[in-house]
């Protein structure tokens, strides 16, 4: 067995012995603006590669957007607790184009899911009708 294989086994054993510590540290790191930016940067690059899209966003661009508010609603982001309706999400305004600064905005995950491939132009009239029906 080579050194790489031995190290892999040793590292895995160490992780399993200290799993709770690793999970706690990882969650704490992802709850920081920098940690979430790094995670989102890696994630958007993987997604773009699979879909054959451009991915020119930088970690700094993402981190700067995370320090702000949702570009669709003006609400703040929640970085703790994993994915949730107020988690930040990279929204490609034109879903046929890549993750570029000109085509991407930072929104709440709930907004990104609601708008989907159709965008705000389709979602907003539907949401308005729902609000009128529900609340009069």
N, C-alpha and C positions, 0 to 999 in steps of 0.2 A: 504494500500500500504506500502510495506517494505522500509527500508532505501536504499537498493540497487536500487530498481525501481525508487525511488524518485531522487536519485543521478543521475541515467542515464538520466532522463528527464531534470534535471537541467543542467547537462553537455551538453546535446544536444542543449538546448536553448541558453546556453552561446556560444557554437560553432557557431550556426546560427547567433547570434548577431555580432560575431567577425570573421566571416568566412574569410574575406579578410586578416586580420592580421594573422590568422592561416595558410592560403595558402602561404602567402609571407614568413613567417618564415620557413615553411616546405620546400619550394623551395630553400631557402637560405641554409638550413641545408643539403639538398641533393646535393647541389653544392659543398660542402666541401668533401675532400677525406674521412674523417671519416664518415660523414653522408651517402655518397654513399656506403661505405663499409658495414655499418650496414644494409642498405636497401638491398644490394646484398646478404648479409649473410642470412637474413630472407627469401628472395626470393628463393635462391638455396635450402634451407632446405624444404620449402613448395613443390617445384618442385620434389625434391628427394623423399619426403614422398609419393606424389601422384603416382610416377612412381616405387616405391619400390626399390630405389637406395640408396647407401651409400652417406652420406654427412658429410665429416670430415674436411672440410675447416674451418678455424678460421677467426674471424673478422680481426685479425692482419695480417694473410696471405693475405687476400683480400686487405686490406689497403696498404700493402707493394707493391703489384702488381699494384695498382692504381697509386702509386707514380712513376711508370715506364712508359713504352711505350707498344704499342701493340706488343705482342710476335710474330706475324706473319709478320707485315709490318714495325715496328719500328716507326710508327707515334704516336703522343701524343693523349691522350683522351680528349674529351670535356665533362665536368661534368654538364654544365648548359644547360637549355632548354629541359629537358626531354630526351626521346629516339630520337636518330638520328644516322646517319651512323658512326659518330665518338664516340658514347657513348661506354663505356666499357661493355664487355659481358664475362661471364664465358663460355669457350668452353671446352666441354669434348672431348678430342682427340679421344677416343673410345666411341662412343655414347651408347654402350651396358653396359658400366661401370659407376660407380657413380662419384660424385664430390669429388675426393681425390686430394691431392697436386700432386701426380704422374700422374694423368689423366687429370688435368685441367690446362688451361692456360688463361691468360687475353688477349682478342683480341678486335678489333673494332666490334661493333654490325654488321656492313655491312659484315665483313669477316665471322662472325659466321653464318649469314643468307645465304651467298653465298655458304659456304662449306656444310652447312646442315648436314644430316646424312651420306653423302658420304665422306666428308673430303677433305683435300687439294690435295690428290693424284688424285682425279677426277676433282676437280675444276680448278687447275692450267693449265692443257693442254687446257681446254675449254677457259679459260680467255686469254691464250696466242694466241690462234687462233683468238679470237674476236679482240684482239689488232692488230694483223697482218692484218686482214680483214678491220678494221676500219682505221688504220693509215698507212698501207702499209708496 
